[in-house]
Amino acid sequence: MESEKWVGTASAYFPSASVEEMWAVVGEFCAADRWMHLDACYKLGEGQEENKPGCVRLCIAGQRWSKERLVAFDPTGHSYRYDVADNNLGIGDYSAAVKVIPGDGERGCRVEWSFESDPVLGWSRDGVIARLQSALGSLGKLFQ
């Protein structure tokens, strides 16, 4: 019997950051270590352009790592999609999207991080959402 996909979204509102300010941080695909709980994040491979579909980044946190491939990048729409290409976390099929959305007023924005994945042994769907939400909490510290 085939397991159902996990689907979820984490989001956070940042009242003191404009969409452009937030995108300047979140929109750097190979610099996720600036705002996530990572020891390092960098582009792999020669001849790849950062923030262009096909670019692969390596994200490292302690002994854990994942190679992630950028699938779509829309700087005008302030969003991108990526897939996990390889990892030692036990993650199989996983794709995610990050989007920066304007707030209600002149200032402020919301970041939404959604995902779809195969179930991961030892994890829960809510646990994945909590990890994403934690990363968004770290992002908020940059705009206090």
ZADO-1210 file (C-alpha; in nm, 4 decimals, padded with zeros to 6 digits):
<atoms>
<atom x="00.0000" y="00.0000" z="00.0000" code="MET" pos="1"/>
<atom x="00.1376" y="00.3392" z="-00.0998" code="GLU" pos="2"/>
<atom x="00.1617" y="00.6100" z="00.1662" code="SER" pos="3"/>
<atom x="-00.0021" y="00.9447" z="00.1154" code="GLU" pos="4"/>
<atom x="00.2136" y="01.2493" z="00.0515" code="LYS" pos="5"/>
<atom x="00.2708" y="01.4933" z="00.3338" code="TRP" pos="6"/>
<atom x="00.1660" y="01.8472" z="00.2451" code="VAL" pos="7"/>
<atom x="00.2080" y="02.1497" z="00.4680" code="GLY" pos="8"/>
<atom x="00.2872" y="02.5181" z="00.4985" code="THR" pos="9"/>
<atom x="00.4692" y="02.7293" z="00.7531" code="ALA" pos="10"/>
<atom x="00.4277" y="03.1055" z="00.7446" code="SER" pos="11"/>
<atom x="00.5266" y="03.4103" z="00.9414" code="ALA" pos="12"/>
<atom x="00.4458" y="03.7794" z="00.9269" code="TYR" pos="13"/>
<atom x="00.7304" y="04.0311" z="00.9543" code="PHE" pos="14"/>
<atom x="00.5914" y="04.3783" z="01.0304" code="PRO" pos="15"/>
<atom x="00.9259" y="04.5590" z="01.0103" code="SER" pos="16"/>
<atom x="01.0471" y="04.4207" z="00.6750" code="ALA" pos="17"/>
<atom x="00.9411" y="04.5238" z="00.3279" code="SER" pos="18"/>
<atom x="00.9011" y="04.2615" z="00.0556" code="VAL" pos="19"/>
<atom x="01.2218" y="04.3874" z="-00.1073" code="GLU" pos="20"/>
<atom x="01.4204" y="04.3739" z="00.2176" code="GLU" pos="21"/>
<atom x="01.2969" y="04.0229" z="00.2898" code="MET" pos="22"/>
<atom x="01.3584" y="03.9038" z="-00.0671" code="TRP" pos="23"/>
<atom x="01.7167" y="04.0338" z="-00.0473" code="ALA" pos="24"/>
<atom x="01.7724" y="03.7708" z="00.2242" code="VAL" pos="25"/>
<atom x="01.5333" y="03.4864" z="00.1378" code="VAL" pos="26"/>
<atom x="01.5825" y="03.5166" z="-00.2375" code="GLY" pos="27"/>
<atom x="01.9500" y="03.4153" z="-00.2261" code="GLU" pos="28"/>
<atom x="01.9035" y="03.0418" z="-00.2853" code="PHE" pos="29"/>
<atom x="02.2641" y="02.9479" z="-00.2068" code="CYS" pos="30"/>
<atom x="02.2866" y="03.1616" z="00.1069" code="ALA" pos="31"/>
<atom x="02.0157" y="02.9991" z="00.3197" code="ALA" pos="32"/>
<atom x="02.2651" y="02.9767" z="00.6059" code="ASP" pos="33"/>
<atom x="02.2131" y="03.3517" z="00.6553" code="ARG" pos="34"/>
<atom x="01.8702" y="03.2810" z="00.8036" code="TRP" pos="35"/>
<atom x="01.8286" y="02.9072" z="00.8623" code="MET" pos="36"/>
<atom x="01.9770" y="02.6812" z="01.1315" code="HIS" pos="37"/>
<atom x="02.2648" y="02.5735" z="00.9059" code="LEU" pos="38"/>
<atom x="02.6404" y="02.5611" z="00.9440" code="ASP" pos="39"/>
<atom x="02.6879" y="02.6211" z="00.5714" code="ALA" pos="40"/>
<atom x="02.4995" y="02.6546" z="00.2452" code="CYS" pos="41"/>
<atom x="02.6713" y="02.6981" z="-00.0895" code="TYR" pos="42"/>
<atom x="02.6436" y="02.6343" z="-00.4616" code="LYS" pos="43"/>
<atom x="02.7736" y="02.3038" z="-00.5933" code="LEU" pos="44"/>
<atom x="02.9213" y="02.2498" z="-00.9354" code="GLY" pos="45"/>
<atom x="03.0931" y="02.4681" z="-01.1880" code="GLU" pos="46"/>
<atom x="02.9060" y="02.6469" z="-01.4635" code="GLY" pos="47"/>
<atom x="02.5851" y="02.6844" z="-01.2661" code="GLN" pos="48"/>
<atom x="02.4386" y="03.0257" z="-01.2100" code="GLU" pos="49"/>
<atom x="02.3013" y="03.1049" z="-00.8671" code="GLU" pos="50"/>
<atom x="01.9280" y="03.1737" z="-00.8581" code="ASN" pos="51"/>
<atom x="01.8786" y="03.0038" z="-01.1960" code="LYS" pos="52"/>
<atom x="01.6802" y="02.6803" z="-01.2349" code="PRO" pos="53"/>
<atom x="01.9141" y="02.3825" z="-01.2229" code="GLY" pos="54"/>
<atom x="02.1413" y="02.5369" z="-00.9603" code="CYS" pos="55"/>
<atom x="02.2222" y="02.2910" z="-00.6798" code="VAL" pos="56"/>
<atom x="02.3052" y="02.3973" z="-00.3258" code="ARG" pos="57"/>
<atom x="02.4496" y="02.1939" z="-00.0408" code="LEU" pos="58"/>
<atom x="02.3013" y="02.2662" z="00.3013" code="CYS" pos="59"/>
<atom x="02.4902" y="02.1376" z="00.6068" code="ILE" pos="60"/>
<atom x="02.3851" y="02.1304" z="00.9733" code="ALA" pos="61"/>
<atom x="02.6220" y="01.9278" z="01.1904" code="GLY" pos="62"/>
<atom x="02.6452" y="01.5813" z="01.0363" code="GLN" pos="63"/>
<atom x="02.3216" y="01.6299" z="00.8394" code="ARG" pos="64"/>
<atom x="02.3244" y="01.7478" z="00.4778" code="TRP" pos="65"/>
<atom x="02.1003" y="01.7849" z="00.1768" code="SER" pos="66"/>
<atom x="02.1598" y="01.8725" z="-00.1867" code="LYS" pos="67"/>
<atom x="01.8745" y="02.0838" z="-00.3178" code="GLU" pos="68"/>
<atom x="01.8015" y="02.1718" z="-00.6809" code="ARG" pos="69"/>
<atom x="01.6351" y="02.4989" z="-00.7762" code="LEU" pos="70"/>
<atom x="01.3382" y="02.4210" z="-01.0021" code="VAL" pos="71"/>
<atom x="01.1874" y="02.7681" z="-01.0579" code="ALA" pos="72"/>
<atom x="01.2929" y="03.1191" z="-00.9598" code="PHE" pos="73"/>
<atom x="01.0688" y="03.4266" z="-00.9964" code="ASP" pos="74"/>
<atom x="01.2361" y="03.7439" z="-00.8674" code="PRO" pos="75"/>
<atom x="00.9389" y="03.9576" z="-00.9739" code="THR" pos="76"/>
<atom x="00.6938" y="03.7353" z="-00.7881" code="GLY" pos="77"/>
<atom x="00.9414" y="03.6923" z="-00.5002" code="HIS" pos="78"/>
<atom x="00.9226" y="03.3143" z="-00.5033" code="SER" pos="79"/>
<atom x="01.1132" y="02.9989" z="-00.5871" code="TYR" pos="80"/>
<atom x="01.0639" y="02.6228" z="-00.5870" code="ARG" pos="81"/>
<atom x="01.3217" y="02.3546" z="-00.5140" code="TYR" pos="82"/>
<atom x="01.3528" y="01.9761" z="-00.4771" code="ASP" pos="83"/>
<atom x="01.5767" y="01.7707" z="-00.2519" code="VAL" pos="84"/>
<atom x="01.8121" y="01.5875" z="-00.4890" code="ALA" pos="85"/>
<atom x="02.0081" y="01.3869" z="-00.2289" code="ASP" pos="86"/>
<atom x="02.0463" y="01.3833" z="00.1505" code="ASN" pos="87"/>
<atom x="02.1388" y="01.1800" z="00.4564" code="ASN" pos="88"/>
<atom x="01.8197" y="01.2738" z="00.6424" code="LEU" pos="89"/>
<atom x="01.6061" y="00.9878" z="00.5148" code="GLY" pos="90"/>
<atom x="01.4043" y="01.2185" z="00.2898" code="ILE" pos="91"/>
<atom x="01.2778" y="01.0671" z="-00.0349" code="GLY" pos="92"/>
<atom x="01.0659" y="01.2734" z="-00.2724" code="ASP" pos="93"/>
<atom x="01.0479" y="01.6316" z="-00.1391" code="TYR" pos="94"/>
<atom x="00.9641" y="01.9591" z="-00.3082" code="SER" pos="95"/>
<atom x="00.9102" y="02.2999" z="-00.1530" code="ALA" pos="96"/>
<atom x="00.8238" y="02.6576" z="-00.2416" code="ALA" pos="97"/>
<atom x="00.9179" y="02.9817" z="-00.0682" code="VAL" pos="98"/>
<atom x="00.7254" y="03.3015" z="-00.1351" code="LYS" pos="99"/>
<atom x="00.7428" y="03.6554" z="00.0058" code="VAL" pos="100"/>
<atom x="00.4013" y="03.8255" z="00.0067" code="ILE" pos="101"/>
<atom x="00.3259" y="04.1940" z="00.0740" code="PRO" pos="102"/>
<atom x="00.1627" y="04.2818" z="00.4035" code="GLY" pos="103"/>
<atom x="-00.1632" y="04.4731" z="00.4395" code="ASP" pos="104"/>
<atom x="-00.0077" y="04.8163" z="00.4848" code="GLY" pos="105"/>
<atom x="00.2841" y="05.0057" z="00.3361" code="GLU" pos="106"/>
<atom x="00.5310" y="04.7945" z="00.5293" code="ARG" pos="107"/>
<atom x="00.5488" y="04.4383" z="00.6423" code="GLY" pos="108"/>
<atom x="00.5435" y="04.1096" z="00.4576" code="CYS" pos="109"/>
<atom x="00.4649" y="03.7428" z="00.5011" code="ARG" pos="110"/>
<atom x="00.6890" y="03.4514" z="00.4111" code="VAL" pos="111"/>
<atom x="00.5184" y="03.1262" z="00.3190" code="GLU" pos="112"/>
<atom x="00.7159" y="02.8022" z="00.2932" code="TRP" pos="113"/>
<atom x="00.5142" y="02.5097" z="00.1634" code="SER" pos="114"/>
<atom x="00.6195" y="02.1527" z="00.0939" code="PHE" pos="115"/>
<atom x="00.5072" y="01.8179" z="-00.0384" code="GLU" pos="116"/>
<atom x="00.6995" y="01.5030" z="00.0456" code="SER" pos="117"/>
<atom x="00.6890" y="01.1324" z="00.0917" code="ASP" pos="118"/>
<atom x="00.6594" y="01.0394" z="00.4604" code="PRO" pos="119"/>
<atom x="00.9976" y="01.0273" z="00.6330" code="VAL" pos="120"/>
<atom x="01.0719" y="00.7465" z="00.8777" code="LEU" pos="121"/>
<atom x="01.1126" y="00.8858" z="01.2286" code="GLY" pos="122"/>
<atom x="00.9536" y="01.2211" z="01.1420" code="TRP" pos="123"/>
<atom x="00.5969" y="01.3478" z="01.1326" code="SER" pos="124"/>
<atom x="00.4267" y="01.5907" z="00.8976" code="ARG" pos="125"/>
<atom x="00.3772" y="01.8311" z="01.1893" code="ASP" pos="126"/>
<atom x="00.7446" y="01.7912" z="01.2784" code="GLY" pos="127"/>
<atom x="00.8455" y="01.9051" z="00.9301" code="VAL" pos="128"/>
<atom x="00.6172" y="02.2079" z="00.9591" code="ILE" pos="129"/>
<atom x="00.7680" y="02.2862" z="01.3016" code="ALA" pos="130"/>
<atom x="01.1210" y="02.2795" z="01.1527" code="ARG" pos="131"/>
<atom x="01.0181" y="02.5190" z="00.8767" code="LEU" pos="132"/>
<atom x="00.8426" y="02.7423" z="01.1293" code="GLN" pos="133"/>
<atom x="01.1577" y="02.7452" z="01.3439" code="SER" pos="134"/>
<atom x="01.3647" y="02.8577" z="01.0452" code="ALA" pos="135"/>
<atom x="01.1160" y="03.1394" z="00.9822" code="LEU" pos="136"/>
<atom x="01.1531" y="03.2383" z="01.3474" code="GLY" pos="137"/>
<atom x="01.5282" y="03.2702" z="01.2955" code="SER" pos="138"/>
<atom x="01.4611" y="03.4831" z="00.9901" code="LEU" pos="139"/>
<atom x="01.2553" y="03.7190" z="01.2029" code="GLY" pos="140"/>
<atom x="01.5560" y="03.7898" z="01.4250" code="LYS" pos="141"/>
<atom x="01.7231" y="03.9605" z="01.1283" code="LEU" pos="142"/>
<atom x="01.4425" y="04.2187" z="01.1120" code="PHE" pos="143"/>
<atom x="01.3948" y="04.3157" z="01.4768" code="GLN" pos="144"/>
</atoms>
